Amino acid sequence: MNIKYFHDTDTLLLTFTGSDVVETRDLSENVLLDLDQNGDIVSITIEHARQQANMDDFSFQQVHGPAAKMV
């Protein structure tokens, strides 16, 4: 996974795979979802990221161990 923030355009790009994009879907006015030929997610683009995704408070945490149970 790769995360890039473009300050000049206030755009956040989350890339999950290096697969070729064959379809882009608008999830909302500011969120685009890129899919590969199998319908798997390649990337997500968030425009106006500071407003949409609270970019001022970004953090990453990797948790090891058993997965939490969904309730």
Order of alpha helices (4+ residues) and beta strands (2+ residues): beta-beta-beta-beta-beta-alpha
